[in-house]
Amino acid sequence: MSSVTFPSTEYFLLTIPEKNILLITINRPKQYNALNSAANRELDHIINWAEQESSIWTIVITGTGNKAFCTGMDLVSAHETREEGDVDIGTSLPLNGFGGVSNRRSSRKPIIAAVNGYALGGGMEIVLSCNIVVATEKSQFGLPEVKQGVVIAAGGLARLARYVSYQVASDLVLTGRFMKADEAKSYGLINEIIPNDANVVDAAIAWAKRITANSPDAVLLTKQGLLLALERPSMTDATYEWLDTPEAIAWKSGDNLTEGLMAFAMKRKAVWTNPHKL
């Protein structure tokens, strides 16, 4: 379906299921799709590549099988490396957080999580960083780090504290308990719950197609604006900074702004093209 040349991968499957949509599948089913240090670095590299690939407008992340989306850090591997004195859990992650996703400062491409099973620890941190989350009814979510003597150090703690009430966040992170999909949705952490026998990837791709139906320039700029609004203490400062970013400059000078306005004036459907590389 696409002539895109993917980066080489060991722990992930990469496909283009629909035009302009990248599907990343975590392929470690025996480990419940937990990521070791190498897998974390590999996913970070994939996201960096996708951010620069102009033909990719939206990203979907899922996990192989029907048991887990991602159960966080591969603690067996982490324990072994710690015992050998090679690395500790905190320094084994990329600068962009768990999987190169959870603490990424600059992220222009919308990311959709397709959750079918457990999303725990770092897996939950990925979910918290995604723009859209689709999950099956049976899926469970949690940040159980305290149960293993570690902390939520890849960005998810701060995100959760901003997304839900202080008391709800405290409940989840201090007890380390799991929550079911319907509870997560009640807190606004999930966009859609689907039946267990439905295909969660198909549901996520349907969301992705709704996004890619729009101008990629405008979507990329809007995603960056959302992140700046979360990061900056002042809403007005965030807006001024946002409209002065390279993404804003590319949007203003890009062909898709002209196309969108012309299509509206002529009462026809816009025909979008790949955004210019920054």
C-alpha positions as CSV (number, residue, x, y, z in Angstrom):
1,M,0.0,0.0,0.0
2,S,3.0,2.3,0.5
3,S,6.5,2.8,-0.8
4,V,7.8,3.9,2.6
5,T,11.1,2.4,3.6
6,F,10.8,1.4,7.2
7,P,13.7,1.4,9.6
8,S,14.9,-2.0,10.6
9,T,13.3,-3.4,13.7
10,E,13.7,-6.4,16.1
11,Y,10.9,-5.8,18.6
12,F,8.2,-4.1,16.5
13,L,6.1,-4.7,13.4
14,L,5.6,-1.7,11.1
15,T,2.8,-1.5,8.5
16,I,0.8,1.2,6.6
17,P,-2.7,-0.2,6.9
18,E,-4.3,2.9,5.3
19,K,-2.8,5.9,3.5
20,N,-0.7,8.2,5.7
21,I,-1.3,5.9,8.8
22,L,1.6,4.1,10.5
23,L,0.7,1.0,12.6
24,I,3.4,0.1,15.2
25,T,2.8,-3.3,16.8
26,I,4.8,-4.2,19.9
27,N,5.9,-7.8,19.1
28,R,7.0,-9.3,22.5
29,P,4.0,-11.5,23.3
30,K,5.9,-13.8,25.6
31,Q,6.8,-10.8,27.8
32,Y,3.3,-9.4,27.6
33,N,4.7,-6.8,25.3
34,A,7.0,-5.4,28.0
35,L,9.9,-3.5,26.7
36,N,13.6,-4.0,27.6
37,S,16.2,-1.3,27.2
38,A,16.9,-2.2,23.6
39,A,13.2,-2.2,22.7
40,N,12.8,1.2,24.4
41,R,15.5,2.6,22.2
42,E,14.1,1.0,19.1
43,L,10.7,2.5,19.6
44,D,12.2,5.9,20.3
45,H,14.1,5.6,16.9
46,I,10.8,4.6,15.2
47,I,9.0,7.6,16.5
48,N,11.9,9.9,15.6
49,W,11.8,8.5,12.1
50,A,8.0,8.8,11.8
51,E,8.1,12.4,12.9
52,Q,10.3,13.2,9.9
53,E,8.6,11.0,7.4
54,S,6.2,13.4,5.5
55,S,3.9,10.6,4.2
56,I,3.0,9.6,7.8
57,W,0.3,11.8,9.3
58,T,-0.9,9.7,12.2
59,I,0.5,6.9,14.3
60,V,-1.4,3.9,15.8
61,I,0.4,1.8,18.5
62,T,-0.8,-1.6,19.7
63,G,0.5,-4.8,21.1
64,T,0.6,-8.3,19.6
65,G,-2.0,-10.8,20.9
66,N,-5.1,-10.3,23.0
67,K,-3.5,-10.2,26.5
68,A,-1.5,-7.0,26.7
69,F,-1.0,-3.7,25.0
70,C,2.2,-3.2,26.9
71,T,3.0,-4.1,30.5
72,G,5.8,-1.6,30.9
73,M,9.4,-2.2,31.6
74,D,10.7,-5.8,31.2
75,L,11.6,-6.0,34.9
76,V,13.2,-9.4,34.5
77,S,15.7,-7.8,32.0
78,A,16.0,-4.7,34.2
79,H,16.8,-6.9,37.3
80,E,19.4,-8.8,35.4
81,T,21.2,-5.7,34.1
82,R,21.0,-4.1,37.6
83,E,22.5,-7.2,39.1
84,E,25.3,-7.1,36.6
85,G,25.9,-3.4,37.4
86,D,25.4,-2.3,33.8
87,V,22.5,0.0,34.1
88,D,19.7,1.1,36.3
89,I,16.0,1.3,35.4
90,G,16.0,5.1,35.3
91,T,18.9,5.5,32.9
92,S,17.9,2.7,30.6
93,L,15.1,4.8,29.1
94,P,15.5,7.2,26.1
95,L,15.4,11.0,26.8
96,N,11.9,11.0,25.3
97,G,10.6,8.7,28.0
98,F,9.3,5.2,27.9
99,G,9.4,3.9,24.4
100,G,10.4,7.4,23.3
101,V,6.8,8.4,23.7
102,S,5.9,9.2,27.3
103,N,8.0,12.3,27.9
104,R,8.5,13.6,24.4
105,R,8.7,17.4,24.4
106,S,8.1,17.9,20.7
107,S,5.6,15.6,19.0
108,R,3.7,16.7,15.9
109,K,2.1,13.5,14.7
110,P,-1.1,12.4,16.6
111,I,-0.7,9.0,18.3
112,I,-3.6,6.6,18.9
113,A,-3.4,3.7,21.3
114,A,-5.2,0.5,20.4
115,V,-5.4,-1.3,23.8
116,N,-6.5,-5.0,24.0
117,G,-5.6,-6.2,27.4
118,Y,-3.2,-4.9,30.0
119,A,-1.7,-1.4,29.8
120,L,0.5,-1.2,32.9
121,G,3.5,0.8,34.1
122,G,5.3,2.2,31.1
123,G,2.5,0.9,28.9
124,M,0.1,3.1,30.8
125,E,2.6,6.0,30.5
126,I,2.4,5.5,26.7
127,V,-1.4,5.6,26.9
128,L,-1.4,8.8,28.9
129,S,0.7,10.5,26.2
130,C,-1.5,9.4,23.3
131,N,-4.1,11.7,21.7
132,I,-6.7,9.1,21.3
133,V,-7.2,5.8,23.2
134,V,-9.4,3.0,22.1
135,A,-9.7,-0.1,24.4
136,T,-11.7,-3.3,24.6
137,E,-14.0,-3.8,27.6
138,K,-11.6,-6.3,29.2
139,S,-8.6,-4.0,29.1
140,Q,-7.1,-3.0,32.4
141,F,-4.9,0.0,33.2
142,G,-2.6,0.8,36.0
143,L,0.6,2.3,37.3
144,P,1.8,-0.4,39.8
145,E,5.4,0.8,40.1
146,V,5.2,1.1,43.9
147,K,4.4,-2.6,44.2
148,Q,7.8,-3.3,42.6
149,G,9.7,-0.7,44.6
150,V,10.2,1.7,41.6
151,V,8.5,5.0,40.7
152,I,6.7,6.4,37.7
153,A,9.7,8.3,36.3
154,A,9.0,8.5,32.6
155,G,6.4,11.3,32.5
156,G,3.2,9.5,33.3
157,L,3.0,10.7,36.9
158,A,2.9,14.4,35.9
159,R,0.5,13.7,33.1
160,L,-1.9,11.8,35.3
161,A,-1.8,14.6,37.9
162,R,-2.8,17.1,35.3
163,Y,-5.5,15.0,33.6
164,V,-7.5,13.9,36.7
165,S,-8.2,15.1,40.2
166,Y,-5.4,15.0,42.8
167,Q,-7.3,12.4,44.8
168,V,-7.9,10.1,41.8
169,A,-4.3,10.3,40.8
170,S,-3.2,9.6,44.4
171,D,-5.5,6.6,44.6
172,L,-4.1,5.1,41.5
173,V,-0.4,5.7,42.0
174,L,-0.1,5.2,45.7
175,T,-2.0,1.9,45.8
176,G,-0.8,0.7,42.4
177,R,-4.2,-0.8,41.7
178,F,-5.5,-1.7,38.3
179,M,-8.6,-0.1,36.9
180,K,-11.0,-1.4,34.2
181,A,-11.7,0.3,31.0
182,D,-15.0,1.8,32.1
183,E,-13.4,3.4,35.1
184,A,-10.6,4.8,33.0
185,K,-13.2,6.2,30.6
186,S,-15.1,7.9,33.4
187,Y,-11.9,9.8,34.2
188,G,-11.6,10.9,30.5
189,L,-8.5,8.7,29.9
190,I,-10.2,6.6,27.1
191,N,-12.1,7.9,24.1
192,E,-13.8,4.7,23.1
193,I,-14.5,1.3,24.6
194,I,-15.4,-1.5,22.1
195,P,-16.6,-5.1,22.7
196,N,-14.0,-7.7,23.4
197,D,-14.7,-9.5,20.2
198,A,-14.3,-6.4,18.1
199,N,-11.0,-5.5,16.4
200,V,-9.3,-2.8,18.4
201,V,-6.8,-1.9,15.7
202,D,-9.6,-1.4,13.2
203,A,-11.4,0.9,15.6
204,A,-8.2,2.8,16.1
205,I,-7.6,3.1,12.4
206,A,-11.1,4.5,12.0
207,W,-10.1,7.3,14.4
208,A,-6.9,7.8,12.5
209,K,-8.8,8.1,9.2
210,R,-10.9,10.9,10.7
211,I,-7.7,12.7,11.6
212,T,-6.0,12.2,8.2
213,A,-9.1,13.5,6.4
214,N,-7.9,16.9,7.6
215,S,-5.0,19.1,6.5
216,P,-1.8,17.5,7.8
217,D,-0.2,20.9,8.2
218,A,-3.0,22.0,10.5
219,V,-3.1,18.8,12.4
220,L,0.7,18.8,13.0
221,L,0.5,22.4,14.2
222,T,-2.5,21.7,16.4
223,K,-0.9,18.7,18.1
224,Q,2.2,20.9,18.9
225,G,-0.2,23.5,20.3
226,L,-1.8,21.0,22.6
227,L,1.5,20.0,24.0
228,L,2.6,23.6,24.6
229,A,-0.7,24.3,26.4
230,L,0.1,21.4,28.8
231,E,3.8,22.4,29.2
232,R,3.5,26.2,29.8
233,P,2.1,27.9,32.9
234,S,0.5,30.7,30.9
235,M,-2.1,30.0,28.3
236,T,-1.4,33.3,26.5
237,D,2.3,32.7,26.5
238,A,1.7,29.2,25.1
239,T,-0.3,30.6,22.3
240,Y,2.3,33.2,21.3
241,E,5.1,30.7,21.4
242,W,3.0,28.2,19.4
243,L,2.3,30.6,16.6
244,D,6.0,31.3,16.3
245,T,7.1,27.7,16.0
246,P,8.6,26.1,12.9
247,E,5.3,24.2,12.5
248,A,3.4,27.4,12.4
249,I,5.7,28.9,9.8
250,A,5.4,25.8,7.7
251,W,1.6,25.9,8.0
252,K,1.4,29.5,6.9
253,S,3.6,29.0,3.9
254,G,2.3,25.5,3.0
255,D,0.2,24.5,0.0
256,N,-2.5,22.9,2.3
257,L,-3.6,26.2,3.8
258,T,-4.2,27.6,0.3
259,E,-5.9,24.3,-0.8
260,G,-8.2,24.3,2.3
261,L,-9.4,27.9,1.7
262,M,-9.8,27.3,-2.0
263,A,-11.8,24.1,-1.5
264,F,-14.1,25.9,1.0
265,A,-14.7,28.8,-1.4
266,M,-15.4,26.4,-4.3
267,K,-17.5,24.1,-2.1
268,R,-15.5,21.0,-3.0
269,K,-13.5,18.4,-1.0
270,A,-9.9,19.5,-0.3
271,V,-7.1,17.4,-1.7
272,W,-4.3,17.4,0.8
273,T,-0.6,16.8,0.1
274,N,2.3,15.7,2.3
275,P,3.5,18.6,4.5
276,H,6.9,20.0,3.8
277,K,9.7,18.6,6.0
278,L,10.9,20.9,8.7
